Amino acid sequence: MTSLQGMTAIVAGAGPGIGRACAAALRREGADVVAGARDAARLQAMASEMLAAVPPGPQLLPLAFDFADLASCQALVEETLDRFGRIDVLVNVATAGGETSAVAEGEWESWRRAFEVNVIGTMELSRLAAKAMSANPGGSIVQVGTIGTQALPPGRARYTATKSAMVTASLTMAKELGRSHVRVNVVTPGFVTGAPLTAMIDSIAIRTGAGADEVSARLAAGASLRRHVDPADVAAAVVFLAGPGARNITGIELPVTAGR
């Protein structure tokens, strides 16, 4: 029997990369998965590809929703409960505010959007899911953070500031939900392979005149294991924290950074 057999998991922000990897990994471990993201067409295409790759097994339900819309967050939870009758796992892969700009530029509308998604929407979805989990009782909420909250790269303040706020709120929530046996943890990835890392490498290569492979190797050398992190590595940590093997782990931030 797989570790999450009979459970229902929501992956919010189940787009390409980490979100997709988490949805696939949770389903492989036996959980019915509700995959939520803003782009309905891309979400449906992703679900079709995943079902074609592993046709038998747990259900995969794609649902379009918007982190920044609190009513949409509530609808995602309600539709999950209507369909499956329970929520055991919530994985939040919220991403907003990743564009580069200095704090001094004062682009506060983009900051507001980042707070709406990375903090308010994420914590509202966590609150609603925790309420459903408490009825069992028990459950696991796993938030996806960023190593940027420690590295503080210039030009990324709105992203790192909002992710830092999310981490603080989540670790506090872990203390508050202990009596309901609902666990809350954070997974913090390092440099993750995929389109955003490729774009960053290309940007550095253009700015410095170095080759993309050279830039990638230089960035990887900043990690003890001398490599980048794959989305599947992050998903493996999420599955562990979601499952029974982590039943006494709550209120932690787990780095998946290759030792960066």
Secondary structure as UniProt FT lines:
FT   TURN            3..6
FT   STRAND          8..12
FT   TURN            16..17
FT   HELIX           18..28
FT   TURN            29..30
FT   STRAND          32..37
FT   HELIX           40..53
FT   STRAND          60..64
FT   TURN            67..68
FT   HELIX           70..84
FT   STRAND          89..92
FT   HELIX           103..105
FT   HELIX           108..115
FT   HELIX           116..121
FT   HELIX           122..134
FT   STRAND          139..144
FT   HELIX           148..151
FT   TURN            154..155
FT   HELIX           157..176
FT   HELIX           178..180
FT   STRAND          182..189
FT   HELIX           195..208
FT   HELIX           212..220
FT   TURN            221..222
FT   TURN            224..225
FT   HELIX           231..242
FT   HELIX           244..246
FT   TURN            247..248
FT   STRAND          253..256
FT   TURN            258..259
//
